[in-house]
Amino acid sequence: MKKLMVCMCMTFGIMCGATAKGNTNTSVKKENATEKNEKAAATENKAAAIVELRANKLTDDMIRELRLNNYQAKKLRAINMDKVAKMKAIEDQFAGNQQLIDAKCKAVCDERDSELEAVLSTVQYNHYFGDRKIYSKRDKEFVASLSAPAKEQNKAKEQLATSGSATEATTATVN
């Protein structure tokens, strides 16, 4: 009985193996395409997470300082999410051309101003309008703080590499 089971399993395995061998090229291509799609999705997820973090940070600061009610907070969060996503797209598209980024982001901020005028009271809008540069500065500092850990990790790796080379050179000199 055991021999019969083993023979059947081997026969089944050989048949499946022969069927699978014929599709190796397409399966490799599918795996490569899947890996590329996963990497693209991970990059998009990371960008979306950054946009959400920026928008939430800005919104939370504005809610606290302008003393918004729940309705205004909800509207502000939606407006900031939209505008920060637009600014992130501009920053990614025109990376390296700071003047163009600033001009296009200013236009997006002007859109936000007009939308906020409809949501905020006159007093709240006047406070916001007076503090726009402060909010912009905080946003830039926040973005810099998000990218700073990656830069610090790269510096640490470089320092380890150079200190490792120095240690090896010192050891070689001593020996």
C-alpha positions in Angstrom: 0.0 0.0 0.0 2.8 2.4 0.9 4.6 1.6 -2.3 1.5 2.3 -4.3 1.1 5.7 -2.6 4.7 6.6 -3.2 4.4 5.6 -6.9 1.3 7.7 -7.3 2.9 10.7 -5.6 6.0 10.4 -7.8 3.9 10.1 -10.9 1.8 13.1 -10.0 5.0 15.1 -9.1 6.6 14.3 -12.5 3.5 15.3 -14.4 3.2 18.6 -12.6 6.9 19.2 -13.0 6.7 18.6 -16.7 3.8 21.0 -17.0 5.5 23.7 -15.0 8.7 23.5 -17.0 7.1 24.6 -20.2 6.0 27.9 -18.7 9.3 29.1 -17.2 9.8 32.1 -19.4 6.4 33.5 -18.8 6.6 32.9 -15.1 9.9 34.7 -14.8 8.5 37.6 -16.8 5.4 37.7 -14.6 7.6 37.7 -11.5 9.7 40.6 -12.8 6.6 42.5 -13.6 5.1 41.8 -10.2 8.3 42.9 -8.5 8.3 46.2 -10.5 4.6 46.8 -9.7 5.3 46.1 -6.0 8.2 48.6 -6.0 6.1 51.2 -7.7 3.3 50.6 -5.2 5.7 50.9 -2.3 7.0 54.2 -3.7 3.5 55.5 -4.1 2.6 54.4 -0.6 5.6 56.2 0.8 4.8 59.4 -1.1 1.1 59.2 0.0 2.3 58.7 3.6 4.5 61.8 3.4 1.7 63.8 2.0 -0.7 62.7 4.7 1.9 63.4 7.4 2.5 66.9 6.1 -1.2 67.7 5.7 -2.0 66.4 9.2 0.8 68.3 10.8 -0.2 71.5 9.1 -3.9 71.0 9.8 -3.3 70.1 13.5 -1.2 73.3 14.0 -3.9 75.4 12.3 -6.8 73.8 14.2 -5.1 74.5 17.5 -3.9 78.1 16.7 -7.1 79.2 14.9 -9.4 77.5 17.4 -11.5 75.8 14.7 -14.7 73.8 15.4 -15.2 70.2 14.1 -16.9 71.3 10.9 -14.1 73.7 10.0 -11.4 71.2 11.1 -12.9 68.5 8.7 -13.0 71.0 5.8 -9.5 72.3 6.5 -8.1 68.8 6.7 -9.6 68.0 3.2 -8.3 71.3 1.8 -4.8 70.8 3.2 -4.6 67.1 2.0 -5.5 68.3 -1.5 -3.1 71.2 -1.6 -0.2 69.3 0.0 -0.6 66.5 -2.6 -0.4 69.1 -5.3 2.7 70.7 -3.8 4.4 67.3 -3.4 3.7 66.5 -7.1 5.2 69.9 -8.0 8.2 69.3 -5.9 8.7 65.8 -7.4 8.2 67.0 -11.0 10.4 70.1 -10.9 13.1 68.8 -8.4 16.2 70.9 -8.7 14.5 74.1 -10.0 13.7 75.8 -6.7 12.4 79.0 -8.3 9.8 77.2 -10.4 8.8 75.1 -7.4 8.3 78.2 -5.3 6.2 79.9 -8.0 4.0 76.9 -8.5 3.6 76.2 -4.8 2.7 79.9 -4.3 -0.2 79.4 -6.8 -1.4 76.4 -4.9 -1.2 78.3 -1.6 -3.3 81.1 -3.2 -5.9 78.4 -4.1 -5.9 77.3 -0.5 -6.4 80.9 0.7 -9.5 81.4 -1.4 -10.9 78.0 -0.2 -10.2 78.8 3.4 -11.9 82.2 3.1 -15.2 80.3 2.6 -14.6 78.0 5.6 -13.0 80.3 8.3 -14.7 83.2 10.1 -13.4 86.7 9.3 -11.3 86.8 12.5 -9.9 83.3 11.9 -9.0 84.1 8.3 -7.3 87.3 9.4 -5.2 85.3 11.9 -4.4 82.7 9.2 -3.6 85.3 6.6 -1.1 87.0 8.9 0.5 83.7 9.9 0.8 82.2 6.4 4.6 82.6 6.3 4.9 80.9 9.6 2.8 77.9 8.5 4.9 77.7 5.3 8.1 77.8 7.3 6.9 75.1 9.6 5.9 72.9 6.7 9.4 73.3 5.1 11.1 72.4 8.4 8.8 69.4 8.8 9.7 68.1 5.3 13.4 68.7 6.1 13.0 66.7 9.3 11.5 63.8 7.4 14.4 63.6 5.0 17.0 64.3 7.6 17.0 60.8 9.2 17.8 59.3 5.8 20.7 61.8 5.3 22.0 61.1 8.8 21.9 57.4 8.1 24.0 57.9 4.9 26.5 60.1 6.8 26.7 57.4 9.6 27.4 54.7 7.0 30.1 56.9 5.3 31.7 57.6 8.7 31.7 53.9 9.5 33.3 53.1 6.2 36.0 55.8 6.6 36.6 54.8 10.3 36.8 51.2 9.2 39.4 52.1 6.6 41.3 54.2 9.2 41.2 51.3 11.7 42.5 48.9 9.0 45.3 51.3 8.1 46.2 51.8 11.8 46.3 48.0 12.3 48.4 47.6 9.2 50.8 50.3 10.4 51.1 48.8 13.8 51.8 45.4 12.4 
